[in-house]
Amino acid sequence: GAAEWCIAAARASRDRPFFISDSGDNPTAGGAGDVAFMLERLLSDPALATGRATAIWASVVDPAAVAECARAGEGATVELRVGGAFGSRPGAQVALHGEVRTLSLGDGIGGDIAVVASGGVRAVLTSRRKPFHFIQDLTRLGLDPATHDLTVVKVGYLVPDLYDAAKGWVIALTPGGVDQDIVRLGHTRLDRPIYPLDPEMPAPDLSPVIVH
C-alpha cells in the first residue's frame, strides 16, 4: 500500500516486530539505495516526529552524510541533507536533524555506518549500499526491531530471517528504481486502453475459444 497507509497500519497494530518493506528502492533488486522518500514520510508523522512512537529506517547510502556524522562523533547533533547521492529523483534530499547515536566504521559491506536519531526515528546511513537482511544487522547497531513500533527495510518480500521474526508486515509501494507501482512508472509506448493505466476501460472478453 501507500507509505502513509503502511505507517498507520504498523502503528495501529500491537504486533512487534512489525516490518514495512520500502520496496521501490530495494538495492538487491537493482535500486540505487539512495532514495529517502520513506524517511521523509516517517519524519512527517506527528507521533514519530515527537517520539511518541518509534521507528527504525534502514537505510540510505550517502557517503557525504556519513562522513559528516563521523567528523561530529557519537552524541553530537547534526544537520544533514540525505538522499539522492547517486542522482535518484524520488524524494530528492530530505532534511535530517538529530543526534549521532552510533558509528560503526569499516563494515565489510556497508562501509562506514551511522545511526541518527530524530524524534522517534532511528535512521541508518551507510557509505556503501548494504541490504539489511538479518536482525543481527540491526542489533549490531544497537537497534532492536522488537522494541520499536515499526522497522522499515529496503526489501521486497522479507528474507527468511526477517520473515521468521516478523509478527506483522506490509509492503509499501514507494518510488525508486524498482518501483512496483506500474502507473507511476509513466509508460507511454503502448496501446491504450490498457489496465491498470486505464482502470475505467471496459471489461475484456475472456470467454474461452475452442479450436478444433
GIZICOR-V483890 format. One record per backbone hydrogen bond with DSSP energy under -1.0 kcal/mol. CO is the residue of the C=O (numbers start at 1). NH is the residue of the N-H. If there is no record, write none. Layout:
<<CO	NH> <CO	NH>>
This chain:
<<1	173> <2	6> <3	7> <4	8> <5	9> <6	10> <7	11> <8	12> <9	13> <17	167> <17	168> <18	151> <19	170> <20	153> <21	23> <21	172> <23	26> <24	178> <26	29> <26	31> <33	61> <34	84> <36	40> <37	41> <38	42> <39	43> <40	44> <42	45> <45	49> <46	50> <47	52> <47	53> <48	120> <54	150> <55	122> <56	152> <57	124> <58	154> <60	126> <62	66> <63	67> <64	68> <65	69> <66	70> <67	71> <68	72> <69	73> <73	76> <76	100> <78	98> <80	96> <82	94> <84	87> <89	92> <94	82> <96	80> <98	78> <99	117> <100	75> <102	115> <104	113> <107	111> <110	127> <110	128> <111	107> <112	127> <113	104> <114	125> <115	101> <115	102> <116	123> <117	99> <118	121> <120	55> <121	118> <122	57> <123	116> <124	60> <125	114> <126	62> <134	137> <135	138> <135	139> <136	140> <138	141> <138	143> <139	142> <144	147> <145	148> <150	56> <151	20> <152	58> <153	22> <153	155> <159	163> <160	164> <161	165> <162	166> <168	19> <170	21> <172	23> <172	174> <176	179> <180	182> <183	186> <188	190> <194	198> <198	201>>
